[in-house]
Each structure stands twice: as C-alpha cells, then as structure tokens.
Amino acid sequence: MTEYGREPTAPPAAGTSTEPLVPLGVAEVTGPSMYPTLRHGDRLLVRYGAPVRPGDIAVLRHPFQQDLLIVKRVVERRPAGWWVLGDNPGAEGDSRSFGAVPPQLLLGRVRARYRPRDPDQRSVGALLSWLCSALRPVVRDRSASSRLRAR
C-alpha cells in the first residue's frame, strides 16, 4: 500500500458500531514509495488507533481518494495536519503532492513487517536466510525531520 492499494482488513469508519475488538490488522505493501524500508509484497502488522509521532510509519487514507489506503512516514505536525513522506525520494504520492493529512485520516501505526517466502527458496540455506530476515520490527526514524529539511 505504499502507493495506492486497497486493504480489506482496515477498520470500519469511526463512529460505526462494528469497531474491531483487537486493533491489529495486516496490510500489504504495493509500490516503491517506501523503499528501502519496505518493499513491494511486504506484509505489515498495523496497530489501528495507535497514536503516531514524527518518524513513525503509518497507514492512512488518501486525502483525495479515501477508499484507498497508503503507507507513509509521519514527518511533522503542521497546523493543517500531519506531513507524510515516502522513504523513496524518487516516488510520488505523499504530502509533496497532496499537502498535510488531517489527523482523522491516520488509521494506525505500523509495528512490524513480514516478508513472505519466495517459492523458489527450497534449500536449507535459503530457508534459514529467510527465517533470519522475514519478520522485523518497524522502528521510528528519529531523523525524519532532518530529511524534510533536506528536500
């Protein structure tokens, strides 16, 4: 979802009576905008409703197409909302094109990424390599605000 992906496991809109009991969900990354942090095909463990801080990676509704979910890094709070950027400066589709995102469009914070196994990984060495790198926590980038100033 780093670019524009549809995610059926997103929580229902606020104010509905079918709020999830466990605020965890899974999202899938599509596109290159969060590379190298996240890759196309990565699965994300998302804590919906979690507060975000600068440097966090968040799942949010696209400001112009709210049925589409995107994954971006939260950079800073502005009067109009949160400024979000992709980690890949060459990719488009972040606050540079749509401006600050209202807080109600931020759905949750990404906690971990899971890289699915390639079907060609059959040898013991390939499987061990995959096991060592498949599940990783997604941590806050404390230098996010300096990246904003560099752009």
MARLOVEX-61802 format. One record per residue: x, y, z of N, C-alpha, C in turn. Coordinates in steps of 0.1 Angstrom, whole numbers, padded with zeros to 4 digits, always signed. Layout:
REM MARLOVEX-61802
XYZXYZXYZ;...
This chain:
REM MARLOVEX-61802
+0008-0012+0000+0000+0000+0000+0008+0012+0000;+0021+0012-0002+0029+0024-0002+0024+0033-0013;+0020+0028-0024+0013+0037-0033-0001+0036-0031;-0009+0031-0040-0023+0031-0038-0029+0016-0038;-0031+0011-0026-0036-0003-0025-0049-0003-0018;-0057-0012-0020-0069-0014-0013-0067-0024-0002;-0071-0022+0010-0068-0031+0021-0081-0035+0028;-0086-0047+0026-0099-0051+0032-0098-0053+0047;-0087-0054+0053-0086-0056+0068-0086-0043+0075;-0088-0032+0069-0088-0019+0076-0100-0018+0085;-0099-0011+0096-0110-0010+0105-0122-0002+0098;-0134-0004+0103-0145+0004+0098-0144+0019+0101;-0151+0027+0094-0151+0041+0097-0154+0044+0111;-0148+0055+0116-0151+0059+0130-0166+0062+0132;-0171+0058+0144-0185+0061+0147-0194+0050+0143;-0189+0039+0137-0198+0028+0134-0198+0018+0146;-0208+0010+0146-0210+0001+0158-0202-0012+0157;-0195-0014+0146-0187-0026+0145-0172-0023+0146;-0168-0016+0156-0154-0014+0159-0147-0027+0162;-0134-0029+0157-0128-0042+0160-0124-0044+0174;-0125-0056+0179-0121-0059+0193-0106-0058+0195;-0099-0063+0186-0084-0062+0186-0080-0053+0176;-0073-0042+0180-0069-0032+0170-0057-0035+0161;-0055-0048+0158-0044-0052+0150-0049-0057+0136;-0042-0054+0126-0045-0058+0113-0033-0060+0104;-0035-0066+0092-0024-0068+0083-0027-0060+0070;-0016-0054+0065-0017-0047+0053-0006-0052+0044;-0008-0050+0031+0003-0055+0021+0008-0042+0014;+0021-0042+0012+0028-0031+0005+0027-0033-0010;+0023-0023-0017+0024-0023-0032+0031-0010-0036;+0040-0011-0045+0047+0000-0050+0060+0003-0043;+0068+0013-0048+0081+0015-0044+0083+0027-0035;+0072+0034-0030+0074+0047-0023+0081+0046-0010;+0080+0034-0003+0087+0033+0010+0100+0025+0009;+0105+0022-0003+0118+0015-0004+0129+0024+0000;+0139+0020+0007+0143+0006+0011+0137+0001+0024;+0130+0009+0031+0124+0004+0044+0114-0007+0042;+0105-0005+0033+0095-0015+0029+0096-0018+0015;+0094-0031+0011+0094-0035-0003+0081-0040-0007;+0079-0039-0021+0067-0044-0027+0064-0058-0023;+0053-0061-0018+0050-0075-0013+0051-0077+0002;+0058-0068+0009+0059-0070+0023+0045-0069+0030;+0043-0077+0040+0031-0076+0048+0034-0068+0061;+0024-0060+0065+0027-0052+0077+0017-0055+0088;+0022-0055+0100+0013-0057+0112+0010-0042+0116;-0002-0039+0116-0007-0025+0119-0015-0024+0132;-0011-0015+0141-0019-0013+0153-0028-0001+0150;-0041-0004+0147-0051+0006+0143-0054+0014+0156;-0056+0027+0154-0059+0036+0165-0048+0041+0174;-0036+0036+0171-0024+0039+0179-0020+0053+0176;-0016+0061+0186-0011+0075+0183+0002+0074+0175;+0004+0084+0166+0016+0085+0158+0024+0096+0163;+0038+0095+0161+0047+0106+0164+0056+0107+0152;+0063+0118+0151+0072+0120+0139+0082+0109+0139;+0084+0104+0127+0093+0092+0124+0086+0079+0123;+0074+0078+0128+0066+0066+0127+0062+0063+0112;+0060+0050+0109+0054+0047+0096+0039+0044+0099;+0030+0050+0091+0016+0049+0094+0008+0045+0082;-0004+0039+0085-0013+0036+0074-0024+0047+0075;-0027+0053+0064-0037+0064+0063-0045+0063+0051;-0056+0070+0051-0065+0071+0040-0059+0082+0031;-0060+0080+0018-0055+0090+0008-0064+0102+0010;-0059+0114+0011-0068+0126+0012-0078+0128+0001;-0074+0124-0011-0083+0127-0022-0092+0115-0026;-0087+0103-0022-0095+0091-0026-0095+0082-0013;-0105+0085-0004-0104+0079+0009-0108+0064+0010;-0111+0058-0002-0113+0044-0002-0099+0037-0004;-0089+0045-0007-0075+0039-0009-0067+0042+0004;-0059+0032+0008-0050+0033+0019-0036+0034+0014;-0028+0042+0021-0014+0043+0018-0006+0042+0030;+0007+0039+0028+0016+0038+0039+0027+0048+0037;+0029+0057+0047+0039+0067+0046+0046+0069+0060;+0057+0077+0060+0064+0080+0072+0058+0094+0077;+0054+0095+0089+0049+0107+0095+0062+0116+0098;+0062+0128+0093+0074+0136+0094+0072+0147+0105;+0061+0155+0104+0059+0165+0114+0045+0169+0114;+0041+0175+0126+0027+0181+0127+0027+0195+0122;+0017+0198+0114+0016+0212+0109+0001+0216+0113;-0001+0229+0112-0015+0234+0115-0026+0227+0108;-0024+0223+0095-0034+0216+0087-0035+0201+0090;-0025+0195+0097-0025+0181+0099-0010+0176+0099;-0009+0163+0095+0004+0156+0095+0011+0157+0081;+0023+0160+0081+0031+0160+0068+0037+0146+0067;+0034+0139+0056+0039+0125+0055+0047+0124+0042;+0057+0116+0042+0066+0114+0031+0069+0099+0029;+0072+0095+0017+0077+0082+0014+0092+0082+0016;+0097+0070+0019+0112+0069+0021+0120+0070+0008;+0113+0067-0003+0120+0068-0016+0117+0082-0022;+0127+0090-0022+0125+0104-0027+0121+0105-0042;+0124+0094-0050+0120+0095-0064+0106+0091-0066;+0099+0085-0056+0085+0081-0058+0076+0092-0054;+0064+0093-0061+0054+0103-0058+0043+0098-0049;+0034+0107-0045+0022+0102-0038+0023+0105-0023;+0029+0116-0019+0029+0119-0005+0025+0134-0003;+0029+0140+0009+0024+0153+0011+0030+0164+0002;+0040+0160-0005+0045+0170-0016+0035+0171-0027;+0026+0162-0029+0016+0163-0039+0002+0166-0034;-0001+0161-0021-0015+0164-0016-0015+0172-0003;-0004+0177+0002-0004+0185+0014-0005+0177+0026;-0007+0185+0037-0008+0178+0050-0021+0170+0051;-0020+0159+0059-0031+0150+0060-0038+0152+0073;-0051+0154+0073-0059+0157+0085-0057+0145+0095;-0057+0147+0108-0054+0136+0118-0064+0125+0117;-0077+0128+0113-0087+0117+0113-0084+0107+0102;-0076+0110+0092-0073+0101+0081-0061+0091+0085;-0054+0094+0096-0044+0085+0100-0051+0073+0108;-0049+0061+0103-0056+0050+0108-0048+0042+0119;-0035+0041+0117-0027+0034+0127-0012+0034+0124;-0005+0028+0133+0010+0028+0132+0014+0014+0129;+0024+0013+0120+0030+0000+0116+0039-0004+0126;+0038-0016+0131+0046-0022+0142+0057-0031+0137;+0054-0039+0126+0064-0049+0121+0061-0051+0106;+0071-0057+0100+0069-0061+0086+0073-0075+0085;+0065-0082+0076+0068-0097+0074+0070-0098+0059;+0081-0104+0056+0085-0106+0042+0081-0120+0038;+0072-0122+0029+0067-0136+0025+0079-0144+0019;+0078-0157+0020+0088-0166+0015+0086-0167+0000;+0097-0167-0007+0097-0169-0022+0096-0184-0024;+0087-0188-0033+0085-0202-0036+0098-0209-0041;+0107-0202-0046+0120-0208-0050+0130-0211-0039;+0127-0206-0027+0135-0208-0015+0133-0222-0010;+0140-0232-0015+0138-0246-0010+0150-0252-0003;+0161-0246-0006+0173-0252+0001+0173-0248+0016;+0180-0256+0024+0181-0253+0038+0187-0239+0040;+0198-0236+0033+0204-0223+0035+0195-0211+0031;+0187-0213+0020+0178-0202+0016+0167-0201+0027;+0162-0212+0032+0151-0211+0042+0157-0205+0055;+0169-0208+0059+0175-0202+0071+0177-0187+0069;+0181-0183+0058+0183-0169+0055+0170-0162+0055;+0159-0168+0050+0146-0162+0050+0141-0161+0065;+0143-0171+0073+0139-0171+0087+0145-0160+0095;+0158-0157+0092+0165-0146+0099+0161-0132+0095;+0154-0131+0083+0151-0118+0079+0136-0115+0076;+0128-0125+0078+0114-0125+0074+0106-0115+0083;+0107-0115+0096+0100-0107+0105+0109-0097+0112;+0106-0084+0110+0114-0074+0116+0105-0063+0122;+0108-0058+0133+0100-0046+0138+0103-0034+0130;+0093-0025+0129+0095-0013+0121+0096-0002+0132;+0108+0004+0133+0110+0014+0143+0110+0028+0138;+0108+0037+0147+0107+0051+0144+0121+0056+0139;+0120+0064+0128+0132+0071+0123+0133+0084+0130;+0142+0086+0138+0144+0099+0146+0149+0110+0137;+0154+0107+0125+0159+0117+0117+0149+0122+0106;+0136+0119+0108+0126+0122+0098+0125+0137+0096;+0126+0145+0106+0125+0160+0104+0137+0165+0096;+0149+0160+0098+0160+0164+0090+0159+0161+0076;+0152+0149+0073+0150+0146+0059+0141+0156+0052;+0131+0161+0060+0122+0170+0055+0129+0183+0051;+0138+0188+0060+0146+0200+0057+0155+0198+0045;+0159+0186+0042+0168+0183+0031+0161+0183+0017;+0148+0182+0017+0140+0182+0005+0137+0195+0000;
